[in-house]
Amino acid sequence: MKKFISSFLLFFALLEVHGQVNLVPNPSFEEKTGCPQGYPDLDGVCNDWNSSGGTSDYLNNCNPQVGSNNQNGFQLPNSGEAYIGIITYMTINGPSGPNAREFVVAELLEPLVIGQNYFCSMFISYSGYGYPYQRIASNKIGMNFSTVQFNSTNVPELSNSSVLSLENIITDTVNWYKVVGSFTADSAYKYILLGNFFDYLNTDTLNLGGTPFGSAGTYYYIDDICVSSDSLYNENWTLNNSEILKDNFKIFPNPASGSINIESKNTVTQISLCNINGQLVFLDKNFKSSTISTESFESGIYFLTIESASTSHKSKIVIRN
């Protein structure tokens, strides 16, 4: 009977927290193995993300030469200190051809569930860069999902369809523009892809002037990616409030590696952590610290419960050690 009750409670705990998580790893490109030293410097430097087709750029203010003031223009991050830049369209002329594109790909924190509705968002901004001299803006920048992993030798096909797509041509070089959408998963997708999945015949462009020079292309910045089964969570998500919960608790980072930090407006009375099987792996009934060490835990999905005198809250945590 006790086992049944435990399983029953775990089931409802899973229902409560499942939607309130961003399935995109390193969604604001803040986590890195080092500071970018040049262009391109995404692969091997920005955690979790890799290029597929072309050479995507990693822009981080830890290096003033490869940050907000970069070779393609000036833009402050939508949040944090980092974002990426990719070519999303090329003109007909030139050796690279009209359908040359740059994509970035990452493995989701967990596969999508077939039949589940998901809500997606991303922020984009136009660099204003004339590549190499002619300034062109385009639409169709968006998001797709895949069951196979793409890399430099395995490039996504231009299917003229995507889960999320920018229909307007954005020419604003000052502000970030949020692109939102939703879809129902028809496969257990494991990977997220960002870029323009439409060929040149199905991509609208705008010539903003400049001197034509062979093959010209558009270059856009991308920041703050979110995929969630919770529409309200996705609507409000940014790096700055990504882990601020409705009960005034803040838990970060997520995914966690080495430690979990907890901030609370209330006095915390108890902290507990269970693994995916409902087994208790950590319990502190007199929580005084603001950090939980995760070095002894195996990598995987965990459920953190924080209790105070007035409320309690459960949160899904991914630990990567």
Salt bridges, closest charged atoms under 4 A:
ASP48 OD1 - ARG320 NH1 2.75
GLU110 OE2 - HIS18 ND1 3.81
GLU110 OE1 - LYS316 NZ 2.31
GLU167 OE1 - LYS140 NZ 2.98
ASP247 OD2 - HIS313 ND1 2.63
